[in-house]
Amino acid sequence: MSATPVIGVLALQGDVREHLIALATADAVARPVRRPEELAEVDGLVIPGGESTTISKLAELFGLMEPLRARVRAGLPVYGTCAGMIMLADKILDPRSGQETLGGIDMIVRRNAFGRQNESFEAAVDVRGVEGDPVEGVFIRAPWVESVGAAVEVLAEHEGHIVAVRQGNALATSFHPELTGDHRIHGLFVDMVRAKDAAGSL
Ligand SMILES: NC(=O)CC[C@H](N)C(=O)O
């Protein structure tokens, strides 16, 4: 086990750089991941926000879809924000034709759910497991979680809609903590990666 976990950011499309900075601030070694060989070398993976249909198409094109699915199934810690949350959903309510997800969290997600009322907004969100003040949630054409299975822990809601969840080694938020300078959620994820590493080396 490495003392400082190596965490990849899926760098096909979206706000990759902000996640790399947030992870480095949260005490991880952060690297972009574009190729299966790079994926093989990380202890955890962030899937950024962007456009889930584009990320899904590029993942197919780069030969990453199956390696990603295999690693997530094998328990790789993953954290998806916004479009990344959609990628981790076992089911999307309103997929574009041909849109694929990796799955990993037993949830049904509605794309652009908040977008119809309000393209983009910020709101204070209380997240279970994050100490102190609520986090500033930045929602950009954000999805929400319509429903979850029994194994999924709901970590946060906004106006009655689920916006943060965890199932085992997979974490997902509708909003973008990488854009706020508050890196507590990245810290939570880095702790998940460390805990997995520790369990794996016993
Ligand atoms: N900020 C975002 O990641 C937006 C997600 C986008 N609406 C999608 O469906 O993928």
The ligand as an SDF file (V2000), in Angstrom:
LIG
                    3D

 10  9  0  0  0  0  0  0  0  0999 V2000
  -22.3860   19.7280  -15.0650 N   0  0  0  0  0  0  0  0  0  0  0  0
  -22.6290   18.5530  -15.5700 C   0  0  0  0  0  0  0  0  0  0  0  0
  -21.8550   17.6040  -15.4270 O   0  0  0  0  0  0  0  0  0  0  0  0
  -23.8820   18.4450  -16.3810 C   0  0  0  0  0  0  0  0  0  0  0  0
  -24.3020   17.0240  -16.6810 C   0  0  0  0  0  0  0  0  0  0  0  0
  -25.0800   16.9690  -17.9590 C   0  0  0  0  0  0  0  0  0  0  0  0
  -26.3620   17.5820  -17.8350 N   0  0  0  0  0  0  0  0  0  0  0  0
  -25.2190   15.5150  -18.4210 C   0  0  0  0  0  0  0  0  0  0  0  0
  -26.2830   15.0340  -18.6530 O   0  0  0  0  0  0  0  0  0  0  0  0
  -24.2340   14.8430  -18.5480 O   0  0  0  0  0  0  0  0  0  0  0  0
  1  2  1  0
  2  3  2  0
  2  4  1  0
  4  5  1  0
  5  6  1  0
  6  7  1  0
  6  8  1  0
  8  9  2  0
  8 10  1  0
M  END
$$$$
